[in-house]
């Protein structure tokens, strides 16, 4: 046995060395090949990039030469004009300057000049200091007998292409020069020909950094100009940017401190290089994998007996899918080892069966436990058919306290038996702990199933001879279509319906979409509102409405704010919608009216006749007692009806149009000012608008906010104002945030403007102070 173990260790060492040798040999060969290929590829990519830039450099020079010829022809047209020659001969400076400007504009010249035969500047379309430069060019042309001159010059730290053409009558009486700026447009033209980005740059005197125009994207331009640094380094050989995104070559324009730069996007070459590198890595990996397979096959043939035993031991260790594995039949020492391992396998299997059963079953009832449920759901979800029924025994804790835990355990076992008898078609029945049981069904669950399950508990449970207990249950149902694919989410939603089932008076509670985190938040908001109104957590703010005609403020809109002690700021849209769904919105409406009218009473008693608008919900508008309630509230505060305005939305009117119109007519008859809020976003038609008993239309902020930049919004606003005025309505624009928008609203005769341009919503005292300051301006 000792010799066998030593031979096994020796063979394992040999096997490892053999496989390692093959792997290292192939790895070194592949690595050397990959490095050589990659190095060659990278160098070839660079040479191709340099060649491409050189070609573009030649095209760049040819383009400027062709442009010079074209520009020269354009200037020669002027020099051949008889009228212009006569004006030059007679020295009519005004006529000359006018002709230079007009002709220069026609051929897009940036500067036009007239020079004497001696090179002295006669006139120009711009103030220039180029007399010496032009004189040298004219003298050079005279010496060489040239008929025209084309060169580059620098004016105001910018590069220009200058063309000088003589005026002959028949001798040279003057020279006409026109300079063309090397600008962004020219760079774009050259780019269209070469296919590469072009820059015209100069070096700033103070910072010694590059500046100029370029066809590069602005972010790339700034970065690349910083990377190039000293342009002289790029005149001989192309340079990479720091991120190797561009390969750039400088072009000497022949004038100091002015250069052209050709930029080659190097991304395609880098991409090609990376693609080849990745392919080589795959080839290298594949070769290593083949070497590993070769080494493993060699080792397997040499160690077949040991391999069979190792495989047998591995299957035992992995459990072999809960099946008993047959031991390999061997003789000698290997046979003894095989028999010993077989005995060990049987012992391990028996212990695993016991452990597995304990891990997935409840020890008291023998049912599945929560771990088994979660394991099942992790494989079954997501599903659309079937669902879960959570059974909760009510007041079971009291039974434990009164009768003891022994009786409670007996009772739980009997409950488990009765549930098994009822749900014989269930895929799984589990006890989740305490007094909770869970059914898993493949079929959909109905209200009738809940009633049948409830009926099965009508008979008492006998826990002692002659003593029975009747249990009450509550059921929560989670259909699989609402269980999501996450087990934790499904269990959390079970907890939610469990809580709701405990609190609800109904026998069975079905899970509805959205009953998770929002459920508790919504319950908190609805539950806390009455106390919040008493505790002063809610308060009213007022946003001014500015009259356009007299630039004054005699109106405001009341808005609600709620700072919850645990939830923080609760948006009005959130809690108002919840209260509408819960049927509690009238509570909030009454509070707002009471608060606003109380504030109005204070202002009106001091002589400040301010009208405040209050928003009404759809539930308020179908309440036919609303007009009487408003009338009593106004009288209780000693206020006229014109002190109050009520705003309703289009969608609220459409809920029950006939009833709502009757309520609005009653309010209007009292003298209450009525307005359609958020006009343009609802679903009412113009015919309905004509029938509504309202005084004012408020255009929604969605059209006002960007009307100064959106012609469509501007057209809609203008048409709405004209239409509303033609129907006899006042118009208020809400959401005005900038001066341009306000100016347009004034232009289109909007009656009132509301928005952050004038003021945000303010508490009562701050609003009054703002109004005083506004009227003093």
JOMOKA-V965412 format. One record per residue. RES is the residue in one letter. PHI is phi in degrees with one decimal (999 if undefined). Layout:
BEGIN
res: {RES/RES}
phi: {PHI/PHI}
END
This chain:
BEGIN
res: {X/X/X/X/X/X/X/X/X/X/X/X/X/X/X/X/X/X/X/X/X/X/X/X/X/X/X/X/X/X/X/X/X/X/X/X/X/X/X/X/X/X/X/X/X/X/X/X/X/X/X/X/X/X/X/X/X/X/X/X/X/X/X/X/X/X/X/X/X/X/X/X/X/X/X/X/X/X/X/X/X/X/X/X/X/X/X/X/X/X/X/X/X/X/X/X/X/X/X/X/X/X/X/X/X/X/X/X/X/X/X/X/X/X/X/X/X/X/X/X/X/X/X/X/X/X/X/X/X/X/X/X/X/X/X/X/X/X/X/X/X/X/X/X/X/X/X/X/X/X/X/X/X/X/X/X/X/X/X/X/X/X/X/X/X/X/X/X/X/X/X/X/X/X/X/X/X/X/X/X/X/X/X/X/X/X/X/X/X/X/X/X/X/X/X/X/X/X/X/X/X/X/X/X/X/X/X/X/X/X/X/X/X/X/X/X/X/X/X/X/X/X/X/X/X/X/X/X/X/X/X/X/X/X/X/X/X/X/X/X/X/X/X/X/X/X/X/X/X/X/X/X/X/X/X/X/X/X/X/X/X/X/X/X/X/X/X/X/X/X/X/X/X/X/X/X/X/X/X/X/X/X/X/X/X/X/X/X/X/X/X/X/X/X/X/X/X/X/X/X/X/X/X/X/X/X/X/X/X/X/X/X/X/X/X/X/X/X/X/X/X/X/X/X/X/X/X/X/X/X/X/X/X/X/X/X/X/X/X/X/X/X/X/X/X/X/X/X/X/X/X/X/X/X/X/X/X/X/X/X/X/X/X/X/X/X/X/X/X/X/X/X/X/X/X/X/X/X/X/X/X/X/X/X/X/X/X/X/X/X/X/X/X/X/X/X/X/X/X/X/X/X/X/X/X/X/X/X/X/X/X/X/X/X/X/X/X/X/X/X/X/X/X/X/X/X/X/X/X/X/X/X/X/X/X/X/X/X/X/X/X/X/X/X/X/X/X/X/X/X/X/X/X/X/X/X/X/X/X/X/X/X/X/X/X/X/X/X/X/X/X/X/X/X/X/X/X/X/X/X/X/X/X/X/X/X/X/X/X/X/X/X/X/X/X/X/X/X/X/X/X/X/X/X/X/X/X/X/X/X/X/X/X/X/X/X/X/X/X/X/X/X/X/X/X/X/X/X/X/X/X/X/X/X/X/X/X/X/X/X/X/X/X/X/X/X/X/X/X/X/X/X/X/X/X/X/X/X/X/X/X/X/X/X/X/X/X/X/X/X/X/X/X/X/X/X/X/X/X/X/X/X/X/X/X/X/X/X/X/X/X/X/X/X/X/X/X/X/X/X/X/X/X/X/X/X/X/X/X/X/X/X/X/X/X/X/X/X/X/X/X/X/X/X/X/X/X/X/X/X/X/X/X/X/X/X/X/X/X/X/X/X/X/X/X/X/X/X/X/X/X/X/X/X/X/X/X/X/X/X/X/X/X/X/X/X/X/X/X/X/X/X/X/X/X/X/X/X/X/X/X/X/X/X/X/X/X/X/X/X/X/X/X/X/X/X/X/X/X/X/X/X/X/X/X/X/X/X/X/X/X/X/X/X/X/X/X/X/X/X/X/X/X/X/X/X/X/X/X/X/X/X/X/X/X/X/X/X/X/X/X/X/X/X/X/X/X/X/X/X/X/X/X/X/X/X/X/X/X/X/X/X/X/X/X/X/X/X/X/X/X/X/X/X/X/X/X}
phi: {999/-64.3/-65.0/-64.2/-62.2/-63.9/-63.1/-63.3/-63.7/-63.7/-65.3/-61.5/-64.1/-65.1/-60.4/-65.3/-65.9/-64.3/-63.9/-63.8/-63.5/-62.3/-63.5/-66.3/-61.7/-67.7/-62.8/-64.8/-63.2/-67.0/-64.0/-62.2/-62.5/-63.3/-64.3/-64.7/-66.0/-64.3/-62.9/-64.7/-64.6/-64.3/-65.8/-65.5/-61.3/-63.5/-63.3/-63.0/-63.6/-62.8/-62.5/-63.5/-68.9/-60.5/-60.7/-65.3/-63.1/-64.5/-62.7/-57.9/-64.9/-63.6/-64.0/-66.0/-65.1/-62.5/-65.9/-63.9/-63.9/-64.9/-67.5/-61.6/-61.8/-63.6/-73.6/-63.8/-60.5/-69.2/-68.4/-89.3/-74.9/-66.6/-60.6/-67.5/-59.9/-64.9/-64.6/-68.3/-65.7/-90.4/70.8/-80.4/-61.5/-62.9/-64.6/-61.0/-63.1/-64.1/-65.2/-60.3/-65.2/-66.9/-67.9/-61.0/-65.5/-65.5/-103.2/62.9/-78.8/-86.7/-139.8/-125.2/-136.9/-124.0/-122.6/-71.3/-59.0/-88.9/90.5/-89.1/-72.2/-89.7/-157.3/-155.8/-82.5/-140.0/-72.5/-131.3/-123.3/-126.9/-59.0/-63.7/-62.1/-66.9/-60.1/-62.1/-66.5/-65.5/-62.8/-64.2/-65.6/-63.8/-66.9/-89.2/72.8/-70.2/-92.0/-151.9/-129.7/-133.8/-154.6/-107.3/-134.9/-111.2/-127.2/52.3/64.7/-128.3/-87.1/-127.4/-98.8/-102.7/-121.6/-116.5/-127.6/-74.8/-104.3/-112.8/-147.5/-83.9/-78.8/-69.8/-106.4/-174.3/-123.1/-101.4/-121.5/-134.5/-111.6/-122.4/-68.6/-80.2/-115.6/-61.3/-62.8/-64.4/-60.2/-64.9/-62.8/-65.0/-62.7/-64.2/-84.3/-84.5/81.6/-116.1/-74.3/-124.8/-130.8/-114.3/-127.4/-143.9/-98.2/-69.5/-73.8/-84.1/-103.5/56.2/-116.3/-85.1/-144.5/146.9/-107.6/-160.3/-86.7/-67.1/-58.0/-50.7/-62.8/-66.1/-61.4/-62.5/-66.7/-68.1/-61.6/-69.2/-67.9/-64.7/65.4/-78.6/-64.4/-63.4/-67.2/-92.9/-76.4/-92.0/-132.5/-63.2/-118.5/-83.4/-72.7/-57.8/-94.4/57.1/-80.2/-133.3/-115.2/-119.4/-128.1/-83.6/-125.0/-77.7/-84.8/87.5/-132.9/-61.4/62.0/-135.9/-141.5/-105.0/-133.8/-104.6/-114.8/-99.8/-62.8/-91.5/-59.0/-59.4/-66.2/-62.1/-64.3/-63.1/-62.9/-63.6/-62.7/-64.7/-62.2/-64.2/-64.1/-65.0/-63.5/-63.9/-63.0/-61.7/-65.0/-62.8/-64.4/-63.4/-64.3/-63.9/-63.7/-63.7/-62.5/-62.5/-63.5/-66.3/-63.0/-63.5/-66.3/-65.5/-65.8/-82.7/-127.1/-60.6/-61.3/-63.3/-60.9/-63.8/-68.0/-62.2/-62.3/-62.4/-65.4/-63.8/-64.1/-64.7/-64.0/-84.6/88.3/49.8/56.2/63.0/-112.6/-71.6/-99.6/-74.4/-73.6/-65.5/-83.9/-138.5/-117.1/71.0/-60.7/-65.0/-65.2/-61.8/-62.9/-64.6/-64.4/-62.4/-67.2/-64.1/-62.8/-64.1/-61.8/-61.9/-65.7/-65.5/-61.8/-63.7/-67.0/-64.5/-62.5/-67.8/-65.0/-62.9/-65.1/-64.3/-71.2/-114.4/-130.1/-78.5/-71.3/-79.8/-101.0/78.8/-78.2/-63.9/-108.2/-64.5/-60.9/-66.1/-62.9/-63.9/-63.9/-65.1/-65.4/-62.6/-92.5/-83.8/-79.5/-82.2/-138.7/-113.5/-107.4/93.2/177.0/-117.3/-117.9/-96.5/-103.7/-119.9/-81.0/-76.5/58.3/-68.4/-61.1/-64.5/-63.6/-60.0/-67.8/-81.4/-103.8/98.1/-72.3/-62.9/-64.4/-60.8/-66.7/-61.9/-62.6/-64.2/-64.0/-68.4/-60.4/-60.3/-64.3/-69.8/-64.6/-63.5/-67.1/-74.5/-99.1/-67.1/-94.1/-74.9/-69.8/-155.0/-126.7/-133.5/-103.2/-84.1/121.3/62.7/-109.0/-110.3/-126.1/-136.0/-98.0/-118.8/-115.0/-85.3/-95.7/-71.0/-107.5/-119.0/-62.0/-64.5/-59.5/-64.3/-66.1/-65.7/-66.1/-62.2/-65.1/-68.4/-98.0/-70.8/-84.8/-69.6/-99.8/-88.7/-102.4/-141.5/-59.8/77.9/-126.1/-129.3/-131.6/-99.4/-103.5/-108.9/-127.2/-125.7/-120.1/-122.7/-116.5/-117.6/-62.6/-61.5/-66.8/-109.2/-91.1/59.5/-100.7/-103.3/-64.7/-61.2/-64.9/-63.4/-67.9/-65.4/-68.6/-62.0/-62.4/-63.2/-71.5/-65.1/-62.4/-67.9/-64.7/-66.7/-85.1/-77.0/-89.0/-77.8/-67.0/-130.5/-120.0/-93.3/-68.2/-117.8/-60.2/98.4/-86.1/-130.4/-63.5/-65.2/-58.7/-67.9/-63.7/-64.9/-61.7/-63.0/-63.7/-64.9/-68.6/-86.5/-59.7/-56.9/-67.7/-65.1/-65.1/-74.0/-82.8/78.1/-72.0/-95.0/-146.9/-107.6/-118.7/-124.8/-106.8/-65.0/-114.4/-95.9/-75.0/-74.8/-60.5/-110.9/48.5/-131.1/-133.5/-125.4/-140.6/-154.6/-109.8/-87.5/-126.4/-101.8/-130.0/-134.7/-107.5/-81.1/-62.4/-111.4/-87.8/78.0/-69.7/-106.0/-60.4/-57.0/-58.6/-72.6/-76.6/-68.0/-62.7/-63.0/-67.5/-64.9/-67.3/-83.4/74.8/-110.0/-67.7/-62.3/-60.8/-70.9/-60.6/-61.6/-65.6/-65.1/-60.9/-62.0/-66.6/-66.6/-66.3/-64.1/-68.3/-62.5/-58.8/-66.5/-67.2/-66.7/-66.4/-91.0/89.7/-104.2/-84.6/-110.3/-100.5/-118.7/-96.9/-118.5/-82.4/-112.6/-92.7/-62.9/-66.5/-66.4/-72.8/-90.2/-87.7/-72.8/-88.7/-58.7/-58.0/-64.6/-63.4/-65.1/-61.7/-65.0/-66.0/-64.2/-66.0/-63.4/-100.7/64.8/-115.9/-75.3/-63.3/-71.0/-76.3/-116.5/-122.9/-123.1/-112.1/-127.1/-91.5/-60.8/-65.7/-66.1/-64.8/-76.3/-63.6/-145.9/-57.5/-64.3/-67.1/-63.5/-63.2/-63.2/-63.6/-65.3/-63.1/-64.6/-66.0/-68.2/-63.5/-71.8/103.5/-75.8/-75.7/-118.5/-137.4/-88.1/-91.1/54.4/-63.5/105.3/-106.6/-92.3/-126.2/-81.1/-97.0/-65.5/-64.3/-65.9/-59.4/-64.8/-83.9/-72.4/-82.9/-124.0/-106.3/-147.9/-119.2/-106.9/-78.0/-64.1/-61.6/-60.5/-94.4/-85.2/-58.8/-122.2/-67.2/-74.9/-119.4/-116.8/-63.4/-63.4/-61.7/-60.2/-63.7/-62.0/-63.3/-62.2/-64.4/-65.3/-62.6/-62.9/-63.4/-63.4/-63.8/-66.9/-90.0/87.6/-98.5/-76.3/-128.2/-118.7/-104.4/-108.9/100.1/-71.7/-125.1/-144.8/-67.2/-64.7/-64.3/-62.7/-62.0/-64.5/-64.0/-63.1/-62.0/-91.7/63.6/-67.9/-76.5/-138.8/-128.1/-131.7/167.5/-68.6/-60.7/-92.7/-170.2/-78.2/-61.5/-126.5/-67.0/-54.1/-65.1/-66.3/-63.9/-64.4/-64.5/-61.8/-63.5/-63.1/-64.4/-64.3/-74.2/-81.6/-68.5}
END
